[in-house]
Amino acid sequence: MKKIAISTLAVLIACPAFAGNYGSGSSWQLFGLDPYIGLRGGAGYTSLNYNYNNHKESMGDMVFQGRAALGLEICDTVRSEIEWSIYSKAKDNADFGTVADVKVDTKLQTLLWNTYWELGGYQIVRPFIGLGAGVAFTDVKREVPAIGDHSESKTRFSAMGALGITFDMERFAVDIAARYNYIDVQSGLHNIGGDIGIRFMF
């Protein structure tokens, strides 16, 4: 994971410098498709349906999220990308029957393949919808008073849906989106939030 993170950071640092060549016959075109890199950040609410002691409770918390994406503009209205997301830790506590004050911490990362469709024929401002699917890397830690800790790390299916608006400035674009993520862990993990990001075109 550390190698992936270091490689991704190196690409993120280098890519904006090449983005200045956009529209000047750049050799970065791939089979006639325009590559881009996207950086996004935002906040949201994570809710985990957690089972313990034959009881299920909804564990929720506000989280921050950061995303990096590498993608291709397939045509004027469709783009597709691979996106890596990191979420801050979600913390909550609840009572599970006779067991009180159980603390649950959830760490989450996702790797998704997303596709976006931009709607309308507007030149600069265009609404879009997005769908994605991939995997989530989860680490759920439970702390029970007088009993101890228990951690569980799993890789599970994840799906994403998004609605937003893009502001296309040719060399770069600004995206504002509302987003929902589902992760198939425990009885279901849900994240609802908003992002603002920038895409550099090559």
N, C-alpha and C positions, 0 to 999 in steps of 0.2 A: 504493500500500500504506500510506503514511504517513497519508493521509486516512481510510482505513478504520480504521486503528488509533486515530486521534484520536477519530473518531466513536464507535467501540466503547467507548473509555474514558469518554467523556462519558455514554453510556447507562448504563454500569456504575455510575458515581458517582451518577447521578440516580435510578435505579430502586429501590434499597432504601428511599428516602424515600417513594415511592408505595406500596411493598409494605405499609406500615402500614394502608392503607385496605382490605386484603383482608377480605371478609366484611361490609363496611359499605355495600354497594351501589355499589361502585366502577364508574366509567365506563370502566375499562380492559378490560372484557369485550369480546370480539370475536366476534360472531355466537353468543353463548352459550358460547364457549370461554374458558377462563381462561389468560391469558398468564403467563409466568414468565421470569425471568432466572437463569442458573446460572453459578457461578464454581467452577472445579475446579483442583486441583493434585496432582501426584504424581511418581512416578519409574518408570523402566522400563529395559529393555535393548533397544537397537537393533542389528539385524544386517543388514548389506548384503552381498549376494552380488556381488562385484566381479570383472569380467573385465579382464585386462591381460596383454599379452605371451603370448597363447594359454593363459593359466592363469586359473583362477577360485578366489578365496579368500573366506572369510567374514570380514568386517570388523565387529567388535562393540564396543560400549561402553555403559556406563550413562549415562542421560540424565535430566534433569528436564523436566517438561512442565506447561504451564499452558493452561487452556481457558476460553473464554467462550461461553455459549449463550443464544439467544433462542428460546423455545418456547411451545407451547400444550398444555394438558391437554385432550385430546379427549373423554375420559370418565374414569370413576373409575380405570380400569386402563391406559389408553393415553395416551401423550404423544409429541409429535413436535417436533423442534427443528432449528435451524441452528446449527452449532458451529464455532468457529474455534480451532485449537490451534497452539501454538508449542512447539517442542522445543529443548532446548539442543544444542550441537554435539556430534556423535559423532566420536571420533577413534580411529584404530587404524593399525597398520603390519604389513606382511607381506612375504614373499618371493614373487615371481612368476617361477618358473623361475630363469633366470640373473640376473634383476634383483632385488637385495636391498634390504630396508628401504624399501619403498614406503609412503609415508604417505598415508592417505585421510581427509579430513574431510567430514562430511555434515551439512548444515543442512536442516531440514525444518519446513514448516508445512502444515496441512491445513484444508480447508473442507468440512464434511460435513453431510449431511441425515440425522439419526438418528431412529429410532423405538424406543420402549421399551414393553414390556408388563410390568405388575406382576402378580404371581401371588398367589393366595390372597385371602381376604376379611378379612385382619387390618386393624385400624383404624390402627395406628401403624407397626408393623414389617412390611415386605413385601419379599420377594425380587423381582428383576426380571431380564429378559433384554433385550438391545438389539442392533439391527443398524443399520448406516449405510453410506452410500456418498457419494462426492464426488470432489474433486480434491486433489492434493498438490503443493506447490511445493517442489522439491528443488534444492539446490545442492551438487554433489559436486566436491571439489577433490583432485587427485592431485599429490603431490610425489615426484619421482624423483631420487635423488642423481645429480649430474653431468649431468642431462638438463634438468630444469626443472619448472615447474608447468603444470597443465592444469585448467581449471574448466569445468563443464558444468551449466547451469541448465535444468531441464525441469519442465513441468506434466504430471502423470500421474494416472491413475485410482487411487483409494484406497478401501478397504473396511474396515469396523470391526465387531467383535463384542464384546459385553460381558456379564458376569454380575455381579450385585451385590445390595445390600440398601439399601432406602430407609427412613428414619425420618421419617415425616410428622407435622409439628407444626402443620398447618393453614396458618399464616401463612408458614411456611418448611419446607423439608425438607432433610435431610442424606443424601447418597448416598455409599456406599462401593462401589467397583467394581473388578473385575479386567477388563483390556481387551487386545484384540489388534488391531493395525492392519497392513494389508498395503498396500504401495505398489508399483505396477508401474514400477519404475525399475531399470536394469541387469538382473541376473537375479533381482530381487526384493528388496525391503526389508521387514523384519519388525520390529515393535515390540510387546513384551509388557510390561505394567506394571500399576500400580495407582493409583487416584485416590481422593481424598476431596473432596467438594464440597458446596456449599450452593445451594439454589434458593429464590428469593424469589418468592412468588405475589402476584398483583395482584387 
